Amino acid sequence: KQYRKKVTTETFRGEILDRNGIVLAKTVESFSVFLRPKELKKNKKSAERLRTTPFGNLLRINTKKDFVWLERKLNSSQTEPILEKKIPGVGVVSEQKRYYPNGSLACHLLGTVGMDNHGLAGIEQSLNSFLTGKHSTMDQLRDAKGRNILKNPQESDLSETAETPGSNSIVLTIDRAIQYIAERELRRGVEEYGAARGIVLVQQPQTGEILAMASYPGFDPNQISSGGDASEIGNTQLQNSIVSNAFEPGSTFKIVAFAAALEEKTGSLQDSVDCEGGQWKLGTVTIRDHEPSEVLTFSQVLEKSSNIGTAKIGLKLGRETLYKYIRAFGFGTKTGISLPGESEGLLKMPDKWSGSSQPTIAFGQEIGVTAIQLITAFSAIANDGVLMEPLLIKELVETKGTNLQRNSFPPQIVRQVVSPETARTLRQMLTQAVEQGTGTRAKIEGYSVAGKTGTAQKIDPATRKYAADKHIASFCGFLPADKPQLTCLVVLDEPKKDYWGGSTAAPIFSRIAAQVAHKCGIQKTKQNSLTLAGLAHPQ
């Protein structure tokens, strides 16, 4: 027991790959410089040798510690001066360093690691134990003073007692090319409209697979993994706001009330709704429309995004029914996506609603949703009413000795929210919202696009009232409208130059979806190919 001690060695942290096998995160060898201050002070020649290296300023270190790290996670060229000098009291050891070949690309999704190679955020955190793999234990011999000793000149001082395992790896559903498109266009949009920040999600509606998850501004995870301070990454945070931050969705949320009305048959395409000339007093609350209207058809209420019309449609459903469909679409609960810090959003039980809650919730106020919940709900409409679990992990590849064990994650159905007929009718209504409603700037040449704009005022924390100058602009849609293969959500936080979702988020959607459709080889469809009795404007 006195001359033997157990030493634990770790494997290289596993790689994170995109769906096509492109490396997004990997571990490389790095070198760290250490100092034994007492030994250095005893040797004057050591101090002189150190003075002639890039680490000469470290002679000023005044500490009573026996061991001090000087620099961590350097490359070999940076430590060559130390190795060449062979300075007693100063040494270099090999360490692991996490490297992100694409810089800030998908930074909030991937996360980063600390100096101890432990995941701090994102996939690096949520699947930290899998990426780390198993440790191996070795016996090390030491003398009475604790110094390592060799058994003989030909043998190492370490004797393995367990086979060193290889590293595991993770294959994501993300496509690096699509991620790049999303981030480039998001950055362009945030800067163009003077927004504080923004997010983009791209999803396959039939499988729930996330093809891109972008947030701007971002950070360079290499800075953190190389020893940088997480507080120095600017105004951004390591936290992934796409899954952790809840916001009032505004008019994008109207799909829930319309889907419920169609499914429960409390509303139909033959209905007309009095929109009160753009202002309707309901109890102590006054509901307003940005575009005053008198009588609109059921479909026109969605097309023109009338709050008053949607409030009346929501009131006909009843509290319990509206709440049932909100939950059925996945709001008010976590989606279960493989990322840390997911929020379930903000949704009160019906018995806690005020007198104005039911109509205002119907058009997207007094409720908080996450971006991942919102795109998954739209994908359910695109997928004939079937809600899919959002997928981020495509495959886990585990190394067991010399064998690789692959664990795939197939698409998971959560529930059938509405009937295929209801979903198809709503898709056609959303197509009209793009063709001639508030979402015209989301059009894409050669494709039929379905979607909905959203513009929501933000709550001022100081007054607890809606701020007149702070908004969230959004657009969520899919294409081709008749047989959707792609869903995309764009959200801009506090755009300054224009705050309407139809004039800010919608054109960003158009640019992203057009490029992604081309990249994925989605066949173009004749525009305006969808027709539906009852959608035409009244004379």
Disulfide bonds with the S-S distance in Angstrom:
none
